[in-house]
Amino acid sequence: MSDLSFLVYGGKTGWIGQQIVDLLRSAGHTVYSSQTRLEDRTGLEREIDELKPKFLVNCAGVTGRPNVDWCEDHKEDTIRANVIGTLNLCDVAFLRKLHVTNFATGCIYEYNALKPMHGEDGFTEDDPPNFDGSFYSMTKGMVEKLVRVYPNVLTLRVRMPLS
């Protein structure tokens, strides 16, 4: 076993989180799947303090069941998970000097006349989100702007995960 330990949010029930847990374990690392919802700040603090991981990985969030249209009718739930929850985790980690790898979405950008799909001028990290056509995408774009304040957070955007 390696001396690196990871606490993965979304690793218990989420598809990407489960893939990350399996990948890290197969590399010989100690990996915990969080039992705490991101909205529960006190629970996050307790779990992190008890397990003492070296790194946090956030794969949690609300995408909706059966699809993102669910978020349109459950806006408060979507905000609690995708905005408040993510900010809770990033802030709790910051206060404990822990790194967070935050798996986010690429569904905050849309190709258009200014940014054509096969054009030379693709999107950069400095480009603001330009797609808020769904409530899900709007919340993810909002939180991405906010977590940039935290120097302990690395955001990775996943567009369409494949096995």
KOLDO-849326 format. One record per residue (C-alpha): residue number from 0; residue in one letter; x, y, z. Coordinates in Angstrom, 1 decimal, padded with zeros to 4 digits, always signed. Each point is the difference from the previous one (the first is absolute). Last residue first. Example, Ala and Ser with C-alpha at 12.3 -4.5 7.8 and 13.67 -1.06 7.14 Angstrom:
2
SITE	i	aa	px	py	pz
SITE	1	s	+013.7	-001.1	+007.1
SITE	0	a	-001.4	-003.4	+000.7
# end
This chain:
163
SITE	i	aa	px	py	pz
SITE	162	s	-016.1	+003.1	-020.3
SITE	161	l	-000.9	+003.4	-001.4
SITE	160	p	-000.5	+003.3	+001.8
SITE	159	m	-001.5	+002.8	-002.2
SITE	158	r	+001.2	+003.5	+000.9
SITE	157	v	+002.3	-000.3	+003.0
SITE	156	r	+001.5	+003.2	+001.2
SITE	155	l	+002.9	-000.2	+002.5
SITE	154	t	+000.1	+002.7	+002.7
SITE	153	l	+003.1	+000.1	+002.3
SITE	152	v	-000.7	+001.6	+003.4
SITE	151	n	+002.4	+001.0	+002.7
SITE	150	p	+000.4	+003.6	-001.3
SITE	149	y	-003.7	+000.7	+000.8
SITE	148	v	-001.3	+003.0	-001.8
SITE	147	r	-000.5	-002.0	-003.2
SITE	146	v	-002.7	-001.8	+002.0
SITE	145	l	-002.4	+002.8	-000.6
SITE	144	k	+000.1	+000.1	-003.8
SITE	143	e	-000.4	-003.8	-000.2
SITE	142	v	-003.0	+000.3	+002.4
SITE	141	m	-001.9	+002.3	-002.4
SITE	140	g	+000.7	-002.1	-003.1
SITE	139	k	-001.2	-003.1	+001.8
SITE	138	t	-003.1	+001.7	+001.2
SITE	137	m	-000.8	+001.3	-003.6
SITE	136	s	+000.7	-003.3	-001.5
SITE	135	y	-002.5	-001.8	+002.2
SITE	134	f	-002.6	+002.7	-000.5
SITE	133	s	+000.3	-000.6	-003.7
SITE	132	g	+000.8	+002.4	-002.9
SITE	131	d	+002.8	+001.6	+002.1
SITE	130	f	+002.7	-000.2	-002.6
SITE	129	n	+002.8	+002.6	-000.4
SITE	128	p	+002.2	-000.9	+002.9
SITE	127	p	+002.7	+002.6	+000.4
SITE	126	d	+003.1	-000.5	-002.0
SITE	125	d	+003.2	+000.1	+002.2
SITE	124	e	+000.5	-003.7	+000.0
SITE	123	t	+000.1	+000.0	-003.8
SITE	122	f	-002.6	-000.8	-002.6
SITE	121	g	+001.0	-000.6	-003.6
SITE	120	d	+001.3	+002.6	-002.4
SITE	119	e	+001.1	-002.0	-003.1
SITE	118	g	-003.5	-001.0	-000.9
SITE	117	h	-001.4	-003.5	-000.2
SITE	116	m	-003.0	+000.5	+002.2
SITE	115	p	-000.4	+003.7	-000.7
SITE	114	k	+000.7	+002.5	+002.8
SITE	113	l	-001.3	+003.4	-001.0
SITE	112	a	-002.7	-001.5	-002.3
SITE	111	n	-001.0	-002.5	+002.7
SITE	110	y	+001.4	-002.9	+002.0
SITE	109	e	-001.6	-000.4	+003.4
SITE	108	y	+001.7	+000.0	+003.3
SITE	107	i	-001.3	-000.8	+003.5
SITE	106	c	-000.6	-003.7	-000.8
SITE	105	g	+003.7	-000.8	+000.5
SITE	104	t	-000.8	-001.2	+003.4
SITE	103	a	+001.8	-000.1	+003.4
SITE	102	f	+002.2	-002.4	+001.7
SITE	101	n	+001.6	+001.9	+002.9
SITE	100	t	+003.5	-001.1	+001.1
SITE	99	v	+000.1	+001.4	+003.5
SITE	98	h	+003.4	+000.6	+001.8
SITE	97	l	-000.1	+000.3	+003.8
SITE	96	k	+001.3	+002.9	+002.1
SITE	95	r	-002.6	-000.6	+002.7
SITE	94	l	-001.8	+003.3	-000.5
SITE	93	f	+000.2	-000.5	-003.8
SITE	92	a	-001.5	-003.5	+000.3
SITE	91	v	-003.0	+001.4	+001.9
SITE	90	d	-000.3	+002.7	-002.6
SITE	89	c	+000.1	-002.2	-003.0
SITE	88	l	-002.4	-002.5	+001.6
SITE	87	n	-002.5	+002.6	+001.0
SITE	86	l	+000.2	+001.7	-003.4
SITE	85	t	-000.8	-003.3	-001.8
SITE	84	g	-003.0	-000.5	+002.3
SITE	83	i	-001.3	+003.5	-000.3
SITE	82	v	+000.2	+000.1	-003.8
SITE	81	n	-000.7	-003.4	-001.5
SITE	80	a	-001.7	-001.8	+002.9
SITE	79	r	-002.1	+002.8	+001.6
SITE	78	i	-000.6	+001.8	-003.3
SITE	77	t	-001.3	-003.2	-001.6
SITE	76	d	-002.3	-000.7	+002.9
SITE	75	e	-001.4	+003.5	-000.2
SITE	74	k	-000.5	-000.2	-003.7
SITE	73	h	-001.9	-003.3	+000.0
SITE	72	d	-002.3	+000.5	-003.1
SITE	71	e	+002.7	+001.2	-002.4
SITE	70	c	+002.5	-002.4	+001.7
SITE	69	w	-002.0	-003.0	-001.2
SITE	68	d	+000.7	+001.1	-003.6
SITE	67	v	+003.6	-001.1	+000.7
SITE	66	n	-000.9	-003.6	-000.6
SITE	65	p	-001.9	-003.0	+001.5
SITE	64	r	+000.8	+001.0	+002.6
SITE	63	g	+001.8	+003.3	+000.5
SITE	62	t	+003.6	+001.0	-000.2
SITE	61	v	+000.4	+000.8	+003.6
SITE	60	g	+003.6	+000.1	+001.4
SITE	59	a	+002.8	-002.2	+001.1
SITE	58	c	+003.3	-000.7	-001.7
SITE	57	n	+002.0	+002.0	+002.5
SITE	56	v	+003.5	-001.5	+000.8
SITE	55	l	+001.6	+000.9	+003.3
SITE	54	f	+003.7	-000.6	+000.7
SITE	53	k	+002.2	-000.8	+003.0
SITE	52	p	-002.9	-001.7	+001.8
SITE	51	k	-000.3	+000.5	+003.8
SITE	50	l	-002.9	-002.6	+000.4
SITE	49	e	-001.4	+001.6	+003.2
SITE	48	d	+000.6	+003.6	-000.8
SITE	47	i	-001.3	-000.4	-003.5
SITE	46	e	-003.1	-001.8	+001.1
SITE	45	r	-000.8	+002.6	+002.8
SITE	44	e	+000.5	+003.0	-002.3
SITE	43	l	-002.1	-001.5	-002.7
SITE	42	g	-002.7	-000.9	+002.5
SITE	41	t	+000.0	+003.6	+001.3
SITE	40	r	-000.3	+001.3	-003.5
SITE	39	d	-002.9	-002.2	-001.0
SITE	38	e	-000.9	+001.1	-003.5
SITE	37	l	+002.9	-002.1	-001.4
SITE	36	r	-001.8	-003.1	+001.1
SITE	35	t	+002.1	-002.3	+002.3
SITE	34	q	+000.8	-003.7	-000.4
SITE	33	s	+003.2	+000.8	-001.9
SITE	32	s	+001.7	-002.8	-001.8
SITE	31	y	+003.4	-000.5	+001.6
SITE	30	v	+003.1	-000.9	-002.0
SITE	29	t	+003.5	-001.2	+001.2
SITE	28	h	+002.2	-000.1	-003.0
SITE	27	g	+001.3	-003.1	-001.7
SITE	26	a	-000.4	+001.1	-003.6
SITE	25	s	-003.0	-002.4	-000.3
SITE	24	r	-001.5	+001.9	+002.9
SITE	23	l	+000.3	+003.3	-001.8
SITE	22	l	-001.6	-001.3	-003.2
SITE	21	d	-002.8	-001.8	+001.8
SITE	20	v	-000.9	+003.2	+002.0
SITE	19	i	+000.3	+002.1	-003.1
SITE	18	q	-002.4	-002.3	-001.9
SITE	17	q	-002.4	+000.0	+002.9
SITE	16	g	+000.0	+003.8	+000.0
SITE	15	i	-000.7	+000.2	-003.7
SITE	14	w	-003.0	-002.3	+000.3
SITE	13	g	-001.3	+001.6	+003.2
SITE	12	t	-001.3	-002.2	+002.9
SITE	11	k	+002.8	-000.4	+002.6
SITE	10	g	+002.7	+002.0	-001.6
SITE	9	g	-002.1	+003.2	-000.3
SITE	8	y	+002.4	+001.7	+002.4
SITE	7	v	+003.4	-001.7	+000.0
SITE	6	l	+002.3	+000.1	+003.0
SITE	5	f	+003.5	-000.8	-001.1
SITE	4	s	+003.1	-001.3	+001.9
SITE	3	l	+003.6	+000.0	-001.2
SITE	2	d	+002.3	-002.1	+002.2
SITE	1	s	-000.1	-002.7	-002.7
SITE	0	m	-001.1	-003.5	+000.8
# end
